[in-house]
Amino acid sequence: MAGLRARIAATAVAATAAALLAVFLLVGPAVRARSIEESRETLQAEAALLARLVDEPLASGREPSLLDRIVDDAARESPGRRFTIVAPDGRVLADSAASGPQLATLENHSQRPEVTQAIAFGRGSDIRRSATVGDDLLYVAVAIRRGGRLLGVSRIARPVVRVEQEVARLRRSIVWALAIAFLLTAVLALALSASLAGPLRQIMDSARRFAAGDLSARSRVDRADEMGELARILNHSADQLQARLTELARERARADAILSSMDEGLLAVDHQGTVLLANESLCRGLSLRHPAGRHYLEAVRQSEVAALVEEVLRTGARREAEVHVHHVRRVYALLGGPFPGMEGAPHGAVVTFHDITDRRRVEQIRRDFVANASHELRTPLTSIRGFVEALEDGALTEPANAQRFLAKIRLHAERMAALVGDLLELSRLESGERPPRWEWVAPMEIVEDVVASLGELAASKQMTLSARDAGVPEVETDGERLRRILENIVENAIKYTPAGGTVEVTAQEAGGSAVVVVQDDGPGIAAEHLPRIFERFYRVDKARSRAIGGTGLGLAIVRHLAESIGARVSVSSDVGVGTRFTVTVPAGAKSA
């Protein structure tokens, strides 16, 4: 374990050393470059200031001695710098390193890079060895302009060795900082390796006991880091292994429980057709009693099942079939395959019974919907086409007939538009495209609004339409959807109740819920039609419904609207007495 501790510490120290070395190698050049850049910016500011000092003497053409004094004064204020004033043609007019006759001996500076750049761009810089002072210098030059005229160039130079000295001082500081960090890291690595070695020793002891078969051994390491996680994993693995050994002892009983809880029916027979297993779902679905031990023909009296079992027993191949079990009114999809027999015995057969009654019902509803939608659209389209052909054949020249035909075309077009609108509304409700907007509403206010909005329709048929408040509480629901539910139901009641009839809307409370009852004294609905009136396109009296102008989708929309807000809609009716629709909205429909 001491070797592991040493390896952990050595690895941490080596990684830290590599990281610190990388930092030093990356920071060193950057420090030098930054120092030179800062020096360049400082010299540029000083050169610009010098240019401001000498632009007036240069512009007025005063004696060169004045420029010499200005340059020398600047040099005294900034030790270690060389100040130079260069004429536009490259002649040196003043220099802090030379004066008087020495200026004439200085070579022309017109080709100096920093001077060329300053004349061209206003400023320039360069690093090179000076022939005058014999050192590497950083040169910075700034153009001297007045009134848009170039008067010369102000140049300042600083030995690069000064910058290097500053960089060296910074590097020494960085090295000391990195060395201290390295030492601290080494000390921390040794301390942390000691804290890791102890828990790891405990984990290894527990692992040795696991390997020896002692599943009661548990690691006592309780930490929030990876060591603690490793200890918990080992303990969990031991728990799982012990649970698995216990589970294997009860596997047969659990398998029986699984088969009993399957939704699909399962039938297994041996090579002679004797039932070995029939799970609870099969017995319940086919009303079987004690099928095990009997021949499958006695247990399941269905020719399609017998044919599939015989085919599997004969060929050993998988087979599929569909069977209608009439005595239980269900449809099953059968899937049969070979079932391994005892050693040396032929294979048996296993058949699963998947209840597809609901799927077939949905498919039938879809087919009915397509057929009904096609029929509902074909009728107005046929009428429109017939009226258009009549107009084309000459009815346009007969104003009275033309106007009548156009009115019929408009009527059928509006009927088609209403049908398409209702279909789109159903699609949006089924897809959940627009969720309900929950709010606390007073159902009686909605009832009164619906009665008021449909009052004119009722008056046109000399009918009595009234609202009655029997004490109804506020409910949390979508007020607009509740309004549309009631509008559809009340409008249907008015349409299908003969002239002079009565429609009453009552709002009341029942069990904490709001209940709205729409009662009419119309012809009523026969009992056989009641379970289907909420289906799409279902009409009790097809001819009368189309004559009234309905699309056959109103009550289907009512059902979907009610489901979307957690409400319930029910209907009861007596032929010749009237029909009663009941809408129940829970007080907390949102939570429901």
C-alpha positions in Angstrom: 0.0 0.0 0.0 3.0 2.3 0.6 4.0 1.7 -3.0 0.5 2.8 -4.1 0.7 5.9 -2.0 4.1 6.8 -3.4 2.8 6.3 -7.0 -0.2 8.5 -6.3 2.1 11.3 -4.8 4.7 10.9 -7.6 2.0 11.1 -10.3 0.5 14.2 -8.8 3.9 15.9 -8.4 4.9 15.0 -11.9 1.6 16.3 -13.4 2.0 19.6 -11.4 5.6 20.0 -12.5 4.5 19.5 -16.1 1.7 22.0 -15.8 3.9 24.6 -14.1 6.6 24.2 -16.8 4.0 24.6 -19.5 2.8 27.7 -17.8 6.3 29.1 -17.6 7.1 28.3 -21.3 3.9 29.9 -22.4 4.0 33.0 -20.2 7.7 33.8 -20.8 7.5 34.9 -24.4 4.2 36.6 -23.8 5.7 38.7 -20.9 8.6 39.8 -23.2 6.2 40.7 -26.0 3.9 42.6 -23.7 6.8 44.5 -22.2 8.1 45.6 -25.6 4.6 46.6 -26.6 4.2 48.7 -23.5 7.6 50.4 -24.1 6.6 51.1 -27.6 3.3 52.7 -26.5 5.2 54.8 -23.9 7.8 56.0 -26.4 5.1 56.8 -28.9 3.4 59.1 -26.4 6.7 60.8 -25.5 7.5 61.2 -29.2 4.1 62.8 -29.8 4.7 65.2 -26.9 8.2 66.1 -28.3 6.6 66.8 -31.6 4.2 69.2 -30.0 7.2 71.0 -28.4 9.2 71.4 -31.6 6.5 72.1 -34.2 6.5 75.8 -33.6 10.3 76.3 -33.8 10.3 74.1 -37.0 7.5 76.0 -38.5 9.1 79.4 -37.8 12.5 78.3 -39.0 14.4 79.4 -35.8 18.0 78.6 -35.2 18.9 74.9 -34.8 20.3 75.6 -31.3 16.8 76.0 -30.0 15.9 72.5 -31.2 19.1 71.1 -29.6 18.2 72.7 -26.2 14.6 71.2 -26.4 16.0 67.8 -27.3 18.7 67.9 -24.6 16.2 69.0 -21.9 13.9 66.1 -22.8 16.8 63.7 -22.6 17.7 65.0 -19.1 14.1 64.5 -18.0 14.0 60.9 -19.4 17.3 59.2 -18.7 18.2 56.3 -20.9 16.3 57.6 -24.0 17.7 59.1 -27.2 15.7 61.9 -28.7 16.1 62.9 -32.4 14.4 65.5 -34.7 14.6 64.5 -38.4 13.9 66.8 -41.3 11.5 65.6 -44.0 14.5 64.9 -46.3 16.2 62.7 -43.7 18.7 65.2 -42.3 19.1 65.0 -38.5 18.2 68.5 -37.1 18.7 67.7 -33.4 19.9 64.7 -31.4 20.4 64.1 -27.7 23.4 61.9 -28.5 25.1 64.5 -30.8 25.2 68.3 -31.1 26.9 71.1 -33.0 29.3 69.9 -35.7 28.6 66.2 -34.8 25.1 66.5 -36.3 26.6 67.1 -39.7 28.5 63.8 -39.5 25.3 61.8 -38.9 24.1 59.9 -41.9 20.8 60.7 -43.6 17.8 59.0 -41.8 15.4 59.1 -44.7 15.7 55.3 -45.1 15.3 54.4 -41.5 12.2 52.1 -41.3 10.6 54.0 -38.4 11.1 57.4 -40.2 9.7 56.0 -43.5 6.7 54.7 -41.7 6.1 57.9 -39.7 6.2 60.0 -42.9 3.9 57.6 -44.7 1.4 56.7 -41.9 2.0 59.3 -39.1 3.9 56.9 -36.8 6.4 54.0 -37.0 8.7 51.8 -35.0 11.7 49.4 -35.4 14.2 47.4 -33.3 17.8 47.4 -34.6 21.4 48.1 -33.6 22.4 51.8 -33.5 25.6 52.7 -35.3 25.9 55.8 -33.1 25.5 54.3 -29.6 26.4 50.7 -30.4 23.4 49.1 -28.7 20.1 47.4 -29.8 17.5 50.1 -29.6 13.7 50.3 -29.8 12.9 53.2 -32.2 9.5 55.0 -32.2 8.9 57.9 -34.6 5.9 60.3 -35.0 5.4 62.7 -37.8 5.5 66.5 -37.0 2.8 68.3 -38.9 1.3 71.8 -38.7 -1.4 73.1 -40.8 -1.4 69.9 -42.9 2.4 70.4 -43.8 5.0 67.9 -42.8 7.7 69.6 -40.7 9.8 66.6 -39.8 9.8 63.5 -37.6 10.1 63.2 -33.8 12.0 60.0 -32.9 12.7 58.5 -29.5 14.9 55.4 -28.9 15.4 53.2 -25.9 17.9 50.5 -25.4 16.3 47.1 -25.6 18.5 45.9 -22.8 16.4 47.9 -20.4 13.3 46.1 -21.5 15.2 42.8 -21.3 16.2 43.6 -17.7 12.5 44.3 -16.8 11.5 41.0 -18.5 14.2 39.2 -16.5 12.9 40.6 -13.3 9.3 39.5 -14.2 10.5 36.0 -15.1 12.3 35.6 -11.8 9.1 36.6 -10.0 7.2 34.1 -12.0 9.7 31.3 -11.3 9.6 32.0 -7.6 5.8 31.9 -7.7 5.7 28.6 -9.7 8.3 27.1 -7.4 6.2 27.9 -4.3 3.1 26.5 -6.0 5.1 23.3 -6.9 6.2 22.8 -3.3 2.7 23.4 -2.0 1.3 20.9 -4.5 3.9 18.3 -3.5 3.0 18.6 0.2 -0.7 18.4 -0.6 -0.2 15.4 -2.9 1.6 13.5 -0.1 -1.2 14.4 2.4 -4.0 13.4 0.0 -2.3 10.1 -1.0 -2.3 9.2 2.7 -6.0 9.9 2.9 -6.7 7.7 -0.1 -4.5 4.7 0.9 -6.5 3.9 4.1 -10.0 3.7 2.5 -8.5 1.8 -0.5 -7.0 -0.8 1.9 -10.4 -1.3 3.5 -12.1 -1.7 0.1 -9.5 -4.3 -1.0 -10.0 -6.3 2.3 -13.8 -6.4 1.6 -13.2 -7.5 -2.0 -11.0 -10.4 -0.9 -13.8 -11.6 1.4 -16.3 -11.3 -1.5 -14.0 -13.4 -3.6 -13.8 -16.0 -0.9 -17.6 -16.3 -0.9 -18.4 -14.2 2.2 -21.3 -12.1 0.9 -21.9 -10.7 4.3 -18.7 -8.6 4.2 -19.4 -4.9 3.7 -17.0 -2.0 3.2 -17.2 0.6 5.9 -15.8 3.5 3.9 -18.2 6.4 4.1 -17.0 9.2 1.8 -18.6 11.5 -0.8 -15.8 11.0 -3.4 -14.9 8.2 -5.8 -13.6 6.0 -3.1 -16.9 6.2 -1.3 -18.7 5.5 -4.6 -16.5 2.4 -5.2 -17.3 1.1 -1.7 -21.0 1.6 -2.3 -20.8 -0.1 -5.7 -19.0 -3.2 -4.1 -21.6 -3.3 -1.3 -24.4 -3.0 -3.8 -22.9 -5.7 -5.9 -22.9 -8.0 -2.9 -26.5 -7.1 -2.1 -27.5 -7.9 -5.7 -25.7 -11.2 -5.8 -27.2 -12.3 -2.5 -30.7 -11.3 -3.7 -30.1 -13.1 -7.0 -29.3 -16.4 -5.2 -32.4 -16.0 -3.2 -34.4 -15.1 -6.3 -33.3 -18.3 -8.1 -34.8 -20.4 -5.4 -38.2 -18.8 -6.1 -37.9 -18.5 -9.9 -40.6 -21.0 -10.7 -43.2 -19.3 -8.4 -42.3 -15.9 -9.9 -42.6 -17.2 -13.5 -46.1 -18.4 -12.7 -47.0 -15.0 -11.2 -45.7 -13.3 -14.4 -47.7 -15.6 -16.6 -50.8 -14.9 -14.5 -50.4 -11.2 -14.8 -49.9 -11.1 -18.6 -52.5 -9.2 -20.6 -52.0 -11.6 -23.5 -53.4 -15.1 -23.3 -50.9 -17.9 -23.3 -51.6 -21.6 -24.2 -48.9 -24.3 -24.1 -49.5 -27.9 -25.2 -47.3 -30.9 -25.5 -46.8 -33.0 -28.7 -50.0 -34.9 -28.0 -52.1 -31.7 -27.6 -52.5 -31.9 -23.8 -52.7 -28.5 -22.2 -49.6 -27.8 -20.1 -50.2 -24.2 -19.3 -53.1 -21.7 -19.8 -52.5 -18.4 -18.0 -55.2 -16.4 -16.2 -55.7 -13.9 -19.0 -56.6 -16.7 -21.4 -58.9 -18.4 -19.0 -60.6 -15.1 -18.2 -60.8 -14.0 -21.9 -62.2 -17.3 -23.3 -64.2 -18.3 -20.1 -62.1 -21.5 -19.7 -62.3 -23.6 -16.5 -59.4 -25.8 -15.4 -57.9 -26.4 -18.9 -54.6 -27.9 -17.7 -54.3 -31.6 -18.3 -57.1 -31.7 -20.8 -56.8 -31.9 -24.6 -56.8 -28.4 -26.2 -59.9 -29.3 -28.3 -61.9 -29.8 -25.1 -60.6 -26.6 -23.6 -60.7 -24.3 -26.6 -63.6 -25.2 -28.9 -62.5 -23.0 -31.9 -61.6 -24.4 -35.3 -59.1 -21.6 -36.1 -57.1 -22.3 -32.9 -57.1 -26.1 -33.6 -55.8 -25.5 -37.2 -53.0 -23.3 -36.0 -51.9 -25.7 -33.2 -51.9 -28.7 -35.5 -49.9 -26.8 -38.1 -47.2 -25.8 -35.5 -47.1 -29.4 -34.1 -46.7 -30.8 -37.6 -44.2 -28.4 -39.1 -42.5 -26.8 -36.0 -42.7 -23.4 -37.8 -44.2 -20.1 -36.5 -47.7 -19.4 -37.6 -50.1 -16.5 -37.4 -53.9 -16.3 -37.5 -56.9 -14.2 -36.5 -59.9 -15.6 -34.8 -63.3 -14.2 -33.9 -64.5 -15.8 -30.7 -68.2 -15.3 -30.9 -69.3 -16.4 -27.5 -67.2 -13.7 -25.8 -67.5 -11.2 -28.7 -63.7 -10.7 -29.0 -61.2 -10.7 -31.8 -57.7 -12.3 -31.2 -54.5 -12.3 -33.1 -52.9 -15.7 -32.7 -49.1 -16.3 -32.8 -48.0 -19.9 -32.5 -44.5 -21.4 -32.3 -42.8 -24.6 -31.2 -42.6 -25.4 -27.5 -39.5 -27.4 -26.3 -40.5 -30.8 -25.0 -38.9 -33.1 -22.5 -35.5 -34.5 -23.4 -36.1 -36.9 -26.3 -39.7 -36.0 -26.7 -41.2 -34.2 -29.8 -41.8 -30.5 -29.5 -45.1 -29.1 -28.4 -46.7 -25.8 -29.3 -47.2 -22.4 -27.6 -49.9 -19.9 -28.7 -50.3 -16.3 -27.6 -53.7 -14.7 -27.8 -53.5 -10.9 -28.4 -56.8 -9.1 -28.0 -57.2 -6.8 -31.0 -60.9 -6.1 -30.5 -60.3 -2.4 -29.8 -58.0 -2.1 -32.8 -60.5 -3.6 -35.1 -63.2 -1.4 -33.7 -61.0 1.7 -34.3 -60.3 0.5 -37.9 -64.0 0.1 -38.5 -64.7 3.6 -37.1 -62.0 4.9 -39.4 -63.5 3.2 -42.4 -67.0 4.4 -41.4 -65.6 8.0 -41.0 -64.0 8.0 -44.5 -67.2 6.6 -46.0 -69.4 9.1 -44.1 -67.2 12.1 -44.8 -67.1 11.1 -48.5 -70.9 10.8 -48.6 -71.4 14.1 -46.7 -69.2 15.9 -49.2 -70.4 14.1 -52.3 -74.0 15.1 -51.8 -73.5 18.9 -51.8 -70.8 18.6 -54.5 -73.2 16.7 -56.7 -75.9 19.4 -56.1 -73.5 22.2 -56.8 -72.3 20.5 -60.0 -75.9 20.0 -61.1 -76.9 23.6 -60.6 -73.7 24.8 -62.4 -74.5 22.6 -65.4 -78.1 24.0 -65.4 -76.7 27.5 -65.4 -74.3 26.6 -68.2 -77.2 25.1 -70.2 -79.0 28.4 -70.3 -80.4 29.1 -66.9 -78.2 32.2 -66.8 -80.5 33.9 -69.2 -83.5 33.3 -66.9 -82.9 35.6 -64.0 -85.4 34.0 -61.6 -84.0 30.5 -62.1 -80.4 31.7 -62.1 -81.0 33.5 -58.8 -82.6 30.4 -57.3 -79.8 28.1 -58.5 -77.2 30.5 -57.1 -78.9 30.5 -53.8 -78.9 26.7 -53.8 -75.2 26.7 -54.7 -74.5 29.1 -51.8 -76.5 26.9 -49.4 -74.5 23.8 -50.3 -71.2 25.6 -50.3 -72.0 26.9 -46.8 -72.9 23.4 -45.7 -69.5 22.1 -47.1 -67.7 24.9 -45.3 -69.4 24.1 -42.0 -68.6 20.4 -42.5 -64.9 21.2 -43.1 -64.8 23.6 -40.2 -66.2 21.0 -37.9 -63.7 18.4 -39.1 -60.8 20.8 -38.5 -62.2 21.6 -35.0 -62.3 17.8 -34.2 -58.8 17.4 -35.5 -57.5 20.3 -33.3 -59.3 18.9 -30.2 -58.0 15.3 -30.7 -54.4 16.5 -31.3 -54.4 18.7 -28.2 -53.1 21.6 -30.4 -54.8 24.1 -28.1 -54.8 23.3 -24.4 -57.7 24.5 -22.2 -57.4 28.0 -20.6 -58.3 27.3 -16.9 -60.1 29.9 -15.0 -62.8 30.2 -12.3 -66.2 30.8 -14.0 -69.8 31.1 -13.0 -71.8 28.5 -15.1 -75.0 30.4 -14.7 -73.5 33.4 -16.5 -72.5 31.2 -19.4 -76.0 29.6 -19.5 -77.7 33.0 -19.6 -75.4 34.1 -22.3 -76.1 31.0 -24.4 -79.9 31.4 -24.0 -79.7 35.1 -25.0 -77.6 34.4 -28.1 -80.0 31.6 -29.3 -83.1 33.4 -28.3 -83.7 34.7 -31.8 -83.5 31.2 -33.3 -86.0 29.9 -30.8 -88.3 32.9 -31.4 -88.2 32.1 -35.2 -89.9 28.8 -34.4 -92.3 30.2 -31.8 -90.5 28.2 -29.1 -90.0 28.9 -25.4 -86.3 29.0 -24.4 -85.6 29.6 -20.8 -82.8 29.4 -18.2 -83.2 28.5 -14.5 -80.7 28.9 -11.7 -81.0 26.2 -9.1 -77.9 27.2 -7.1 -74.8 26.4 -9.0 -71.2 26.9 -7.7 -68.3 28.4 -9.5 -66.0 25.9 -11.2 -62.4 25.9 -12.5 -62.7 25.2 -16.2 -62.3 26.6 -19.7 -65.3 29.0 -20.0 -65.2 29.3 -23.7 -65.2 25.5 -24.2 -68.1 25.1 -21.8 -70.0 27.8 -23.7 -69.5 26.0 -27.0 -70.7 22.7 -25.4 -73.9 24.3 -24.2 -74.4 26.2 -27.5 -74.2 23.0 -29.5 -76.6 21.1 -27.2 -79.1 24.0 -27.0 -79.0 24.7 -30.7 -79.6 21.0 -31.4 -82.6 21.0 -29.0 -84.1 24.0 -30.8 -83.5 22.6 -34.3 -85.0 19.2 -33.6 -87.9 20.3 -31.4 -91.1 21.1 -33.4 -92.3 24.7 -33.6 -94.1 25.8 -30.4 -92.0 23.5 -28.2 -90.1 24.2 -25.0 -86.4 24.1 -24.2 -85.3 24.7 -20.6 -81.6 25.0 -19.4 -81.1 24.4 -15.7 -77.9 25.0 -13.8 -77.6 23.3 -10.4 -75.2 21.7 -7.9 -74.6 18.0 -7.3 -71.9 16.6 -5.1 -69.8 19.8 -5.3 -69.9 19.8 -9.1 -71.8 22.1 -11.5 -74.5 20.3 -13.5 -76.2 21.9 -16.5 -79.3 20.1 -17.8 -80.8 20.9 -21.2 -84.4 19.5 -21.4 -86.6 19.7 -24.5 -90.1 18.3 -25.3 -89.2 17.2 -28.8 -89.8 13.8 -30.4 -87.1 12.1 -28.3 -84.5 9.5 -29.4 -85.0 5.7 -29.5 -83.0 3.7 -27.0 -81.0 1.9 -29.7 -79.6 5.2 -31.0 -78.5 6.7 -27.6 -75.1 4.9 -27.4 -74.1 6.1 -30.8 -75.3 9.7 -31.0 -71.9 11.1 -30.0 -70.2 9.3 -33.0 -69.2 11.3 -36.0 -71.8 11.6 -38.7 -74.3 9.5 -36.8 -77.8 10.6 -37.5 -81.0 9.3 -35.9 -83.0 10.6 -38.8 -80.6 11.2 -41.7 -83.1 12.9 -44.1 -84.4 15.3 -41.4 -80.9 16.1 -40.1 -79.7 17.1 -43.5 -82.8 19.1 -44.2 -82.2 21.1 -40.9 -78.6 21.7 -42.1 -76.5 19.8 -39.5 -73.1 18.3 -40.3 -73.5 15.3 -38.1 -70.4 16.4 -36.1 -71.9 18.6 -33.5 -72.2 16.1 -30.7 -68.9 14.5 -31.5 -67.4 18.0 -31.0 -69.3 18.3 -27.7 -67.9 15.0 -26.5 -64.2 16.0 -27.3 -64.7 19.4 -25.7 -66.1 17.9 -22.6 -63.2 15.4 -22.4 -60.6 18.2 -22.8 -61.9 20.0 -19.7 -62.6 16.9 -17.6 -66.4 17.2 -17.9 -69.0 14.5 -18.6 -71.9 14.6 -21.0 -74.7 12.1 -20.8 -78.1 11.8 -22.5 -81.5 10.2 -21.7 -84.6 10.3 -23.8 -88.1 9.0 -24.1 -89.7 8.8 -27.5 -92.5 11.3 -27.8 -91.6 12.9 -24.5 -88.3 14.7 -25.0 -84.6 14.5 -24.6 -82.4 15.4 -21.6 -78.7 16.3 -22.0 -76.6 16.6 -18.7 -73.2 18.3 -18.6 -71.3 17.7 -15.3 -68.3 19.9 -14.6 -66.2 19.1 -11.5 -65.4 22.0 -9.2 -61.7 21.3 -9.9 -61.8 20.1 -13.4 -58.2 21.0 -14.0 -57.0 18.7 -11.3 -59.3 16.0 -12.4 
